[in-house]
Amino acid sequence: RATAQVNTLVTALNLARGEAVTRGVTVTICKRKADDDPAVIACEDDGDQSDWSSGWLVFEDLDGDAVLDDGEEVIRVWGPPPGTPTIPAVDDAGNGLIFLQFDATGAKIPPRGATLTITNPDCTGDQVRVVSLSPIGQVTNQRQACQ
């Protein structure tokens, strides 16, 4: 399960970066707003809610404001991953993140690293997965011991 979860997140990050380059515009991946109605497609707007366990979405962000506006294309939406993991997202300074952006060259905006850590409630051994995003937009992942 942990492998599938990390692969899904890495796919989403790589899609966002690749679409930014292909389209030549800023593309944003954001934490999906938690809602009882699965048809609601919106980005989280509360900066204190940086756990991405409710899912995420990738969209063409024409004005670069990290807000899904009318006329901006939703590229893909992911619902909550199976297994109810926690997925806190932080930048290099430890600040919580509710969105990540890529510019037309595929570089991360702003050029700081970010980390998303996937931990399942029944975690044992080295089942924590850490997905890292470099300032230039490169995505890597590694295993880490459960706490």
C-alpha positions in Angstrom: 0.0 0.0 0.0 2.8 2.5 0.9 4.4 1.9 -2.5 1.2 2.6 -4.4 0.6 5.8 -2.3 4.1 7.2 -3.0 3.8 6.3 -6.7 0.5 8.1 -7.0 2.0 11.2 -5.4 5.2 11.1 -7.5 3.1 10.7 -10.6 1.0 13.8 -9.7 4.1 15.9 -9.0 5.8 14.8 -12.3 2.5 15.5 -14.2 2.3 19.0 -12.8 5.9 19.7 -13.7 5.6 18.2 -17.1 2.4 20.1 -17.9 4.0 23.4 -16.9 6.8 22.8 -19.4 4.5 21.5 -22.2 1.9 24.3 -21.8 4.5 27.0 -21.1 2.6 28.4 -18.1 2.5 28.0 -14.3 0.9 24.7 -13.2 -0.2 24.2 -9.6 -0.7 21.1 -7.6 -2.7 21.7 -4.4 -4.1 19.9 -1.5 -7.7 19.1 -2.3 -10.2 20.7 0.0 -11.8 18.1 2.3 -15.5 18.0 1.6 -18.3 15.5 2.3 -19.3 15.8 -1.4 -16.7 14.0 -3.6 -17.9 16.1 -6.6 -16.5 19.2 -5.0 -13.2 20.0 -6.8 -11.4 22.9 -4.9 -8.0 23.7 -3.4 -7.6 24.0 0.3 -7.5 27.7 1.3 -6.6 27.2 5.0 -2.8 27.4 5.3 -3.0 25.5 8.6 -4.4 22.4 6.8 -1.2 21.1 5.2 -2.0 17.4 5.5 -2.7 16.2 1.9 -4.6 13.1 2.9 -7.8 14.4 1.4 -6.2 14.2 -2.1 -4.8 16.7 -4.5 -5.4 18.3 -7.9 -3.3 19.6 -10.7 -4.5 22.7 -12.7 -3.3 25.2 -15.2 -2.7 28.4 -13.1 -2.8 31.1 -15.7 -2.4 34.0 -13.2 0.0 32.1 -10.9 -2.1 32.8 -7.8 -2.5 29.1 -6.7 -6.3 29.6 -6.8 -8.4 27.6 -9.2 -10.2 30.3 -11.1 -12.9 30.2 -13.8 -11.2 29.5 -17.1 -8.3 27.6 -15.6 -8.2 24.0 -16.7 -8.2 21.2 -14.2 -5.7 18.7 -15.5 -6.3 15.9 -13.1 -7.9 15.2 -9.7 -7.0 12.6 -7.1 -9.2 11.6 -4.2 -8.0 10.5 -0.8 -5.4 7.7 -1.0 -6.4 4.3 0.4 -5.5 3.4 4.0 -6.0 6.9 5.5 -2.4 7.9 5.7 -1.2 11.3 7.0 0.7 13.3 4.3 2.0 16.5 5.8 3.7 18.9 3.3 6.4 21.3 4.4 9.0 23.5 2.8 12.7 23.6 3.7 12.0 25.9 6.6 9.3 23.6 8.0 6.3 25.8 7.0 3.2 23.9 6.0 2.3 23.8 2.3 -1.2 23.6 0.7 0.1 24.0 -2.8 3.2 23.6 -5.0 3.9 25.4 -8.2 6.0 24.9 -11.3 7.0 27.5 -13.9 7.3 27.1 -17.6 10.8 25.7 -17.3 9.7 23.0 -14.7 11.3 24.8 -11.8 9.5 25.0 -8.5 8.1 28.4 -7.5 9.5 29.7 -5.2 12.8 27.9 -5.6 12.8 26.1 -2.2 12.6 22.5 -1.5 9.5 20.7 -0.2 8.8 17.4 1.5 5.6 15.3 1.7 5.8 12.5 4.2 3.4 9.5 3.8 2.7 7.6 7.1 0.0 5.0 7.4 -1.7 4.4 10.8 -0.4 0.8 10.9 3.2 1.7 10.0 5.9 -0.8 10.9 9.6 -1.0 9.9 10.6 1.4 7.2 7.2 2.0 5.7 7.2 5.8 5.9 7.8 7.3 2.5 9.3 10.7 2.1 8.7 12.4 -1.3 11.2 15.3 -1.8 10.9 18.1 -4.3 14.1 20.0 -5.1 14.2 23.8 -5.8 14.7 23.0 -9.5 11.6 20.7 -9.5 13.2 17.2 -9.3 11.1 14.6 -7.5 12.7 11.9 -5.4 11.5 9.5 -2.8 13.0 7.4 0.0 12.0 5.1 2.8 12.2 6.0 6.4 11.6 4.2 9.7 8.2 4.5 11.4 8.1 6.7 14.5 
